[in-house]
Amino acid sequence: MSTKTESDVFFKTKETAWEQADTGITRQIVAHNSDLMVVSVKFEKGAIGTVHDHIHTQGSYVVSGKFEITINGKSEILEAGDGFYVPPNAPHGAKCLEAGILIDSFNPAREDF
């Protein structure tokens, strides 16, 4: 995460570099302070967000593309306009079926980014 304790109040995608998160996955931290983090995550078709868990509450919105999202062993296909909620410590992951973008929000902020 940024070394600043909170982000600027405005975010412009053209002024913020994308960082590599995993194979076929890049991200931009949109906004953050210690209580909240919002991240734009871009997936190439076929990219896998490996199943993992964390203490953070997560809410995600599908901006574009098509994803198979798995939470606590249950999978659903989600498309643009859909979203999902991940409770703390719930194993979850994503498989990108059509290239797209997710907006992830976390509480508290992910200090490991």
N, C-alpha and C positions, 0 to 999 in steps of 0.2 A: 504494500500500500504506500501511497505517497508519504513522504516524511512530514508533511504538513498535518496538523491535527484535524483540519477540516478543509474541504475544497472551496474553490471560489463559488460565489452564488450563481454564476452563469456558466454553462458548459457549451462549447462549440466543437462539434465533431471534427471539423476541418483543422482545428488548432491542437488536437490531442492525438498523439501517436497510438496506434494499436500495438499491443504487446502480445507475444506468443504465449498462449496458455497451455496448449497441448497440440499434438499433430492435427492440423486442419482446423484449429480453434484459436481465435484471437479475441482480445477483449480491450475495452476502454472503460476506465473508472469514470463514471459520469458525475457522481456526487458522493461525498462522505463526511461524516464526523464520527465520533466514537459510538454513537447510537445507531447509525444507519449507513448503509452503502448501497448505491445503485450502480450496476455494471451492465454495459452493452456487450453481448457475447456473440461473435460471428462464427458460424459453422460452415465448413465446406461439406458438400454431399458426402456421406459415408463416415464423417468424423464421429468419434465416440467420446462422450463425456463419461469417463469410467465411473462405475458405481463407487460412491464414497459417502461419508456422513460427516457432520460437523455440529457443533453446539448451537449454531445460528438458526433462527427462524428464517425461512426463505419464501418469497413470493416471486413468481416469474410470469412474464407475459410474452407470448409468441408474436413478434412483430411481422416476421415473414418466414417462409419455408414450411417444412413439415418435419415433425420429430416424433420418435417413439420415446416417451418418457416413462421411466420406471421408478416407482416410489414404494418402499416397503414390499417389494416383490410383485406389485400390481402394475401392469403396463397399459398405456393408452396412447393412441395416435392423436397428436394435436397439430393444428394448423394456425395460420395467421388469425389473430383475434382471440385465441384460446389462452388459457393460463393454468398455472398449478401452484399448489402450496406444499411446502416441505416442512414438517414439524422438526424441531431440534432432534438431532441424533438419528434421524430416519435415513436408512440407506437409499440412495437415489442416483440415477444416471440418465443419460440421454444418448440416443442414436439419431443422427441427422439423416433423414430420408430424402429431403430436398433442401439445398443450400438455404440458409436463413439466419435470422438474428433473434436472440432471446434478450429480454431485459430482466435481469435478476436484481432483486433487492434483498438485503440481509439486515437482520437486527440480532445482536450488535454488528458493527462493521467487521469485516473479515480482515484481521491483522496479518494473515498469511499471504495476502495478495501483494 
